[in-house]
Each structure stands twice: as C-alpha cells, then as structure tokens.
Amino acid sequence: MKRLILTRHAKSSWDDPLMSDHDRPLNDRGKAAAADLGQWLASRGYGPQEVLCSDALRTRKTYSGMAPALPGTPVLELKPALYHAGPDVMLAVLRHATADTTMMIGHNPGIAEFAARLVAQPPINPEFGRYPTGATLVVDFMIDHWSEVAYGIGATVDFVIPREMV
C-alpha cells in the first residue's frame, strides 16, 4: 500500500503587487494554518516520509510551518515541475516517489483536478471540488510501487481544510 498526503499551499500574501507570483510568502493566516495542518497530520498518524514540494516560496513555507509537528525527518524534494502543474504533470512526479507515505504540496487549479481524478470516491465535503488554500487529502492506493499509481484507484482516507480544524 502507498499513501499520498496531497496539500495545497496555505494562504499567501498579496501585500506587494510587484512581487512575482513564485516569490509570494504566506500571510499570517497561512502561517497559522500551516502549523495547524502539521498538528492535524501528526495527531492522526499521517506523517510523511518524503515530501515532493513545488519550489515556490509559499509551498516551501507551508511545509516548513508543518514540519515541526511531523514525526521523523521527511526527505524534502523541491520539484520545480510542480509549480502550477496540471494533473498529468503531478501524476508523473508522483510516479517517481520512493516512500510508502509521500506528501505532495502544490497549487490550484491543478491540485484540485488532480485530487478529483485520483480518488474512486471523493470525500463528502462541499469544499473538496474547490480545494481551498491548505486543503489536505489523505488517499491510499493498493499498489506496490508508485509507478503503478493511476487515476480513479485511490481510496479517500481523510480530507480537511484549515478553517474546519478550529
């Protein structure tokens, strides 16, 4: 079995309209949400062994906000291909994962479509289709190797958005 933790970056700052999209940091709400997501994952035993993360600042900061709460020391791999990636690119990156439990941190709109395509049955949550900032899906695959992952075969384990963790 393989487990994917699929997280959209936390809320980012739009304070500087001249800043490049790639370099936008998290705002205060995003920083708090990232820490809360880390606690939520740890409290449920969803600690990743490997993290495949877009190289954008807001995705990296989302992970660094979660990391203190996560058990062990997951291997962090920055993946420029995940920056604003569509579902097929995300699937191709995931097929090269090596850990049994892998986290992927990315962006909308690609991550919402990717999540929807992966699962056989979506979670019962009206926000799933929108996949708002910080949305996190935990999905299991009955496969031996990540190279076997395909659309429509994932079993939804859990789904949360930061404002529901209050």
MOBELMO-V306312 format. One record per residue. N is the residue number from 1. PHI is phi in whole degrees, -180 to 180 (999 if undefined). Layout:
n=N phi=PHI
n=N phi=PHI
//
This chain:
n=1 phi=999
n=2 phi=-125
n=3 phi=-123
n=4 phi=-113
n=5 phi=-109
n=6 phi=-108
n=7 phi=-121
n=8 phi=-85
n=9 phi=-52
n=10 phi=-74
n=11 phi=-59
n=12 phi=-104
n=13 phi=-90
n=14 phi=-116
n=15 phi=-62
n=16 phi=-108
n=17 phi=-67
n=18 phi=-91
n=19 phi=-71
n=20 phi=-67
n=21 phi=-57
n=22 phi=-61
n=23 phi=-100
n=24 phi=-69
n=25 phi=-86
n=26 phi=-79
n=27 phi=-87
n=28 phi=-61
n=29 phi=-64
n=30 phi=-66
n=31 phi=-62
n=32 phi=-65
n=33 phi=-64
n=34 phi=-61
n=35 phi=-63
n=36 phi=-63
n=37 phi=-63
n=38 phi=-60
n=39 phi=-63
n=40 phi=-62
n=41 phi=-60
n=42 phi=-63
n=43 phi=-66
n=44 phi=-106
n=45 phi=74
n=46 phi=-98
n=47 phi=-69
n=48 phi=-78
n=49 phi=-99
n=50 phi=-145
n=51 phi=-127
n=52 phi=-102
n=53 phi=-127
n=54 phi=-53
n=55 phi=-87
n=56 phi=-67
n=57 phi=-60
n=58 phi=-67
n=59 phi=-75
n=60 phi=-63
n=61 phi=-71
n=62 phi=-62
n=63 phi=-65
n=64 phi=-65
n=65 phi=-74
n=66 phi=-81
n=67 phi=-52
n=68 phi=-59
n=69 phi=-87
n=70 phi=-80
n=71 phi=-72
n=72 phi=69
n=73 phi=-130
n=74 phi=-61
n=75 phi=-78
n=76 phi=-97
n=77 phi=-122
n=78 phi=-80
n=79 phi=-122
n=80 phi=-55
n=81 phi=-63
n=82 phi=-81
n=83 phi=-68
n=84 phi=54
n=85 phi=-73
n=86 phi=-83
n=87 phi=-60
n=88 phi=-68
n=89 phi=-68
n=90 phi=-61
n=91 phi=-63
n=92 phi=-62
n=93 phi=-65
n=94 phi=-61
n=95 phi=-65
n=96 phi=-103
n=97 phi=-63
n=98 phi=-122
n=99 phi=-92
n=100 phi=-63
n=101 phi=-117
n=102 phi=-120
n=103 phi=-104
n=104 phi=-126
n=105 phi=-121
n=106 phi=-147
n=107 phi=-132
n=108 phi=-86
n=109 phi=-85
n=110 phi=-61
n=111 phi=-68
n=112 phi=-64
n=113 phi=-68
n=114 phi=-60
n=115 phi=-59
n=116 phi=-64
n=117 phi=-75
n=118 phi=-69
n=119 phi=-89
n=120 phi=-71
n=121 phi=-132
n=122 phi=-71
n=123 phi=-65
n=124 phi=-85
n=125 phi=-155
n=126 phi=-64
n=127 phi=-89
n=128 phi=-58
n=129 phi=-64
n=130 phi=-83
n=131 phi=47
n=132 phi=-65
n=133 phi=-54
n=134 phi=82
n=135 phi=-54
n=136 phi=-137
n=137 phi=-110
n=138 phi=-112
n=139 phi=-137
n=140 phi=-105
n=141 phi=-127
n=142 phi=-86
n=143 phi=-134
n=144 phi=-92
n=145 phi=-137
n=146 phi=-60
n=147 phi=-62
n=148 phi=-91
n=149 phi=-64
n=150 phi=-147
n=151 phi=-66
n=152 phi=82
n=153 phi=-111
n=154 phi=-81
n=155 phi=-102
n=156 phi=-64
n=157 phi=-103
n=158 phi=-162
n=159 phi=-154
n=160 phi=-148
n=161 phi=-122
n=162 phi=-52
n=163 phi=-68
n=164 phi=-87
n=165 phi=-88
n=166 phi=-64
//
